[in-house]
Amino acid sequence: MTGLELKERRLEEGLKSVPSLVVAYSGGVDSAYLAYAAHRVLGKRMLAVTALSASYSARDRREAQACVERFRFPHEFVETGELENPAYRANSPNRCYFCKDELFQKLDELVRQRGYAAVAYGVNVDDQGDWRPGQRAAREHQVLTPLLDAELTKSEIRELARRAGLPVWDRPASACLSSRIAYGIEVTPERLAVVEKGEEALHELGFRQVRVRYHENLVRIEIAPEELPRALTPEMARKFVDIFKPLGFSFVTLDLEGYRQGSLNTQLVTLQGQASSS
């Protein structure tokens, strides 16, 4: 038995120890594989729940629904109200905490009403290295972490998802639309809609992994490094301008480092350095 198979067995044993389970399901590869594994082990004693708000894109919703329809695991949507929270809208580096706190409050309520035993979400080993205040909310709500407990990494989850036939196994990393807005700029439904329209337009141009980083009147477009050569042409530059100027941006820029996860968190390193030297 390979190391990956041992981890898979550890995951299944952990899931078997729970009488019933609600899985926080965004539709990304981690939550999709967790929902798949929980359904395989628990059957109808599990429920995948997807949070709906202005920060959740229509594209993500379509992909999440497609996976549910294909594998037929129990699933529901729930409306979340993080945008009604001034602390969330203020968009401090702790923004994700308020989002996850709102989500887990909703799921805790569902657990109490329906008699489920626990809530779980798809955090994994690789998630421990980045700035992720949402994990504090998960600990406070005693949310289970089956993938992390099984010591599964992102690449291992992708491989298990591939073997299971999950269509999202190679899906590019995703996050809520609010993560595109630079810290300190208020998160509003209008700004989230601008980000979503911009990213959808880039996908329509054929780019697979993109981010529209919102910096007030400047947009910083991130495209996967392997896709950058196609973006670095005068013709494509004109298309970018034609997309983003009508969305209200005065300046349209292409990030020459390409897409990298959590690029806005480099602001935190800069701010911390300034604070320590002052």
C-alpha positions in Angstrom: 0.0 0.0 0.0 1.4 3.4 -1.0 1.7 6.4 1.3 -1.1 8.1 -0.5 -3.4 5.0 0.0 -2.5 5.0 3.7 -3.6 8.6 4.0 -6.8 7.8 2.1 -7.5 5.0 4.5 -6.8 7.4 7.4 -9.3 9.9 6.0 -12.0 7.2 5.6 -11.4 5.9 9.2 -11.7 9.5 10.5 -15.0 10.0 8.6 -16.3 6.7 9.8 -15.8 7.9 13.4 -18.4 10.6 12.9 -22.1 9.6 13.1 -23.1 12.3 10.6 -21.5 15.3 9.0 -22.2 18.7 7.3 -19.4 19.6 4.8 -18.7 23.2 3.9 -18.6 22.8 0.1 -17.4 25.6 -2.1 -16.9 23.4 -5.2 -13.1 23.7 -5.2 -11.0 20.5 -5.3 -10.5 20.2 -1.5 -14.1 20.6 -0.5 -15.3 18.6 -3.5 -13.1 15.6 -2.6 -14.0 15.9 1.1 -17.7 15.9 0.1 -17.1 12.9 -2.2 -15.3 10.9 0.5 -17.8 11.8 3.2 -20.6 10.6 0.9 -18.8 7.4 0.1 -18.3 6.7 3.8 -21.5 8.1 5.3 -24.0 8.0 2.5 -27.1 10.0 3.3 -25.7 10.8 6.7 -23.7 13.7 5.2 -24.8 17.0 3.7 -22.7 19.3 1.6 -23.6 23.0 2.1 -22.6 25.9 -0.2 -22.7 29.5 1.0 -24.2 32.0 -1.4 -23.3 35.7 -1.3 -22.1 38.4 -3.6 -18.5 37.2 -3.0 -19.3 33.8 -4.6 -19.1 33.9 -8.3 -21.6 32.5 -10.7 -18.8 30.4 -12.3 -18.0 28.8 -9.0 -21.7 28.1 -8.4 -22.0 26.4 -11.8 -19.0 24.2 -11.2 -20.1 23.3 -7.7 -23.6 22.3 -9.0 -22.1 20.2 -11.8 -20.1 18.1 -9.4 -23.2 17.6 -7.1 -25.3 16.5 -10.1 -22.7 14.1 -11.3 -22.0 12.4 -7.9 -25.5 12.9 -6.4 -24.4 13.6 -2.9 -26.9 15.5 -0.6 -26.5 19.2 -1.1 -28.0 22.5 -0.1 -27.3 26.2 -0.5 -27.5 28.7 2.4 -27.5 32.4 2.2 -24.7 34.1 4.3 -24.7 37.8 5.3 -21.0 38.6 5.7 -21.5 41.8 3.6 -23.8 43.1 6.3 -21.0 43.1 8.8 -19.0 46.4 8.9 -15.9 44.5 10.1 -16.0 42.4 6.9 -16.7 45.2 4.6 -13.8 47.2 6.1 -11.5 44.7 4.4 -8.8 44.4 7.0 -6.3 41.6 6.9 -8.7 39.7 9.2 -11.5 39.9 6.7 -11.6 36.1 6.1 -12.2 35.5 9.8 -15.5 37.3 9.7 -16.6 35.5 6.5 -15.8 32.0 8.0 -17.4 33.0 11.3 -20.6 33.9 9.5 -20.5 30.6 7.5 -19.8 28.4 10.5 -22.6 30.1 12.5 -25.0 29.2 9.8 -23.7 25.6 9.6 -23.8 25.3 13.4 -27.4 26.3 13.3 -28.2 23.8 10.6 -26.4 21.1 12.7 -28.6 21.9 15.7 -31.8 22.0 13.7 -31.2 18.8 11.7 -29.4 16.7 14.3 -26.0 16.3 12.5 -23.0 15.5 14.6 -20.4 17.9 13.3 -19.2 20.4 10.6 -16.1 19.8 8.5 -14.2 21.8 6.0 -11.5 21.2 3.4 -8.3 22.7 4.9 -5.2 20.7 4.1 -1.5 20.5 5.0 -0.4 23.2 2.5 -2.9 25.7 3.8 -0.9 26.0 7.0 1.8 28.2 5.4 -0.2 31.2 4.2 -2.1 34.0 6.1 -5.5 32.4 6.7 -7.4 34.0 9.5 -10.5 31.9 8.6 -8.8 29.0 10.3 -9.2 30.7 13.6 -12.9 30.9 13.1 -12.9 27.2 12.3 -11.1 26.4 15.5 -13.5 28.6 17.5 -16.5 26.7 16.1 -14.7 23.3 16.5 -15.0 22.5 12.9 -13.5 19.2 11.9 -10.5 19.0 9.5 -10.5 15.5 8.0 -8.1 16.2 5.2 -5.6 17.9 7.5 -5.9 15.1 10.1 -5.1 12.6 7.3 -2.0 14.8 6.5 -3.1 15.2 2.9 -1.4 17.8 0.8 -2.9 19.8 -2.1 -1.2 17.7 -4.8 -2.3 14.5 -3.0 -5.9 15.6 -2.9 -5.8 16.4 -6.6 -4.5 12.9 -7.3 -7.2 11.3 -5.2 -9.8 13.5 -6.9 -8.4 12.5 -10.3 -8.7 8.8 -9.4 -12.2 9.4 -8.2 -13.2 11.0 -11.5 -14.0 14.4 -10.0 -14.1 16.9 -12.8 -12.5 19.6 -10.6 -9.4 17.6 -9.9 -7.2 19.9 -11.9 -9.3 23.1 -11.4 -7.1 26.1 -10.8 -7.0 27.4 -7.2 -9.9 29.6 -6.4 -11.1 31.9 -3.6 -13.9 34.3 -2.9 -14.2 37.4 -5.0 -13.4 39.6 -1.9 -9.9 38.2 -1.9 -9.2 40.2 -5.1 -9.8 43.6 -3.4 -6.7 45.2 -1.9 -6.8 45.4 1.9 -8.3 48.7 3.2 -10.6 49.2 0.2 -14.2 48.6 1.3 -15.8 45.4 0.0 -19.1 46.2 -1.7 -21.4 44.3 -3.9 -20.6 46.7 -6.7 -16.9 46.2 -6.5 -17.4 42.4 -6.3 -19.5 42.6 -9.5 -16.8 44.5 -11.3 -14.2 41.9 -10.3 -16.5 39.1 -11.4 -17.2 40.7 -14.8 -13.5 41.3 -15.4 -12.5 37.7 -14.6 -15.4 36.3 -16.7 -14.2 38.4 -19.7 -10.7 37.1 -19.3 -12.0 33.5 -19.2 -13.9 34.3 -22.4 -10.6 35.3 -24.0 -9.4 31.7 -23.3 -7.3 32.3 -20.2 -7.7 29.6 -17.6 -6.2 30.9 -14.3 -6.7 34.6 -13.7 -7.1 37.1 -11.0 -8.5 40.7 -11.2 -6.8 42.6 -8.4 -8.8 45.7 -7.5 -6.7 48.7 -6.4 -9.1 51.6 -6.4 -8.8 53.2 -9.9 -6.1 50.7 -11.0 -6.7 47.1 -12.0 -3.8 44.6 -11.8 -4.4 41.5 -14.0 -2.7 38.3 -12.9 -2.5 35.5 -15.4 -0.9 32.1 -14.9 2.9 32.3 -15.9 2.5 29.6 -18.5 -0.3 31.7 -20.2 1.6 35.0 -20.0 3.2 34.8 -23.5 -0.2 35.0 -25.0 -1.1 38.0 -22.9 2.1 39.9 -23.7 1.1 41.2 -27.1 -0.1 44.7 -28.2 -3.4 43.1 -29.5 -4.1 41.5 -26.1 -3.2 44.7 -24.3 -5.9 46.5 -26.3 -8.4 43.9 -25.4 -7.6 44.3 -21.7 -8.1 48.0 -22.0 -11.4 47.5 -23.8 -12.6 45.2 -21.0 -11.5 47.2 -18.0 -11.9 50.8 -18.9 -15.7 50.5 -19.2 -15.7 48.8 -15.8 -14.4 52.0 -14.3 -10.7 51.6 -14.0 -8.4 54.6 -15.0 -5.3 52.4 -15.3 -5.1 48.9 -16.6 -2.0 46.9 -15.7 -0.7 43.3 -16.3 1.3 41.8 -13.5 4.6 40.5 -15.1 5.1 38.0 -12.3 1.8 36.3 -13.3 -0.7 34.7 -11.0 0.5 33.6 -7.5 -1.8 32.6 -4.7 -2.2 35.3 -2.0 -0.3 38.0 -3.8 -2.2 40.7 -1.9 -0.7 39.3 1.3 2.7 40.8 0.3 1.1 44.0 1.6 1.1 42.5 5.1 4.8 41.8 4.9 5.5 45.4 3.9 3.3 46.8 6.5 4.8 44.6 9.2 8.3 45.7 8.1 7.4 49.3 8.3 5.9 48.9 11.7 8.9 47.1 13.1 11.3 49.8 11.8 9.3 52.8 13.1 
